[in-house]
């Protein structure tokens, strides 16, 4: 005969369910431009209601949320995803790095990228390049 009261059973059940939901899952994948070029040294951010997890891509556009530098994975739930990458336009030397990805992907309110984490998974993302900055116009020579 069980002498445990039903209230204790409910408390133990609630504690065990809460403990299970804090599991973190590994999410990995690649980020590339629409032309297939990898986004190297980019920054991908997973934004949820309670936390942000930021991860860098390698030279081949690969990322993972649980690796030697970033110990945390993603807890189950919905995430908005932002991606950014700074670099120099082709042929530019000695200039200040500029955003290489279209600005809509780096802003949590305009990014259409999202992720529903229910288990460890692979998720690839494709982004558009930023519009090229207009070339500097040369001033016409002064007339004397």
N, C-alpha and C positions, 0 to 999 in steps of 0.2 A: 504494500500500500504506500502510495506517495504522499508524504506529508508536506511537500513544498507548495506554498501558496501560489495561485495563478499570477499574482502581481510580480513576484520574483522572476517567474518565467518570462514575463513580458519585458522586464528590465534587462535580463540577460540577452534576450532576443534583440532588443533595440541596440544594445552595445555591440553585439556581434555584427549586425547589419551595418552600423556606422563604421566599424573597423574595416569591413570589406570594401566600402566605397572609396577609401583613401588610396587604393592601389594605383600605381602609376604605370603607364604603358609607354613603350618605346615607339616613336613615330619617326620614320626615315623616308628619304626619297631624294629627288633631284629637282632643281629649279633651272629652267632654261628660258631663253627668249623665244619668241614665236618662230624665229628662223632656225631653231635647233641649237644655237650656241649656248653653252652652259653659263649660268650666272656665277662667276667666281668671286669669292670673298664678299658674298652678299650677306644680308642679315634678315633672317626670317623670324617673325614674332607671332606667337600664338597667344591670343588675348581672350581670356574668359572673364566671368563676373568676379572671380576671386583671385586671379593671378595672371601674370604674364611670363612666358618662357621664351627667351631669345636664344637663337642658335645661329652660328656662322656657317656658310657653305664653304666647301673646299674649292680647289682650282677647277674641279670637274662639275661644280654645281651641286654636289651631294651634301646632305645634312642628316643629322640624327639628334633626337632630343635627349637621349641617354648615352653619353659617351664619357671619355676620361676627363674632359673639362667641364661638362655640364652633367652633373649626376642625376638631375631630375628628369623624369619623363612627364607625360601628360596624364592628369586624372581624367576619368570619364566625363564627357560633357561636350557642349558646343563651344567652338572657338572661332573667332574672327582671325584671319591671317593677314599680316602685312609683310611686305618684302621690299627691301631697299638695297642699293649697291652704289657705292661711289667709285669713280674711276676717271681716267683721262680719256677724252675723245681720241679716236685714231689720229696718230701723227702729232698730238699735242705734247709739247715738252715744256716743263717749267711752269705749267699753269696750275691753278687750284683745281682739285678734284671736283667733279660735278656728279649729280645724281644721274645714273645710267638707266634707271627704270622709270617708266611713266609714273607720275606723282600719284595717280589714283590708287596704285598698289601699296604705297607706303603710308596711307592714311586710313585709320581704322573705320572712319565713317564713310569713306568712298571705295574702299577695297571690297570687291565682290567675292573674294576668296574666303572660304570657310571650311571647317572640318568638324565632323562629329566623331569623337573618340569613344569607342566601345571596347577596343582591344588593341594590342600592338598591331601596327599596320605600316604599309608603304604608301606614300602619297606624293605624287609628282605635281608640280605647278608650272604653268606656262605664263610668262608675263610679256608685256610690250616694252620696247625700248622707249626712253624719253625722247621727245622731239629734239632734234639737233638745235643747239643754240645758234642764233643767227650769227653769221660771220661778221667780224668787226669791219665796219666800213672805213675806208681810208678817206681822210679829209682831202678835198681838192687843194692843190698848191695855192698859196696866197698870190694874188696878183699884186705886182708892184706898181 
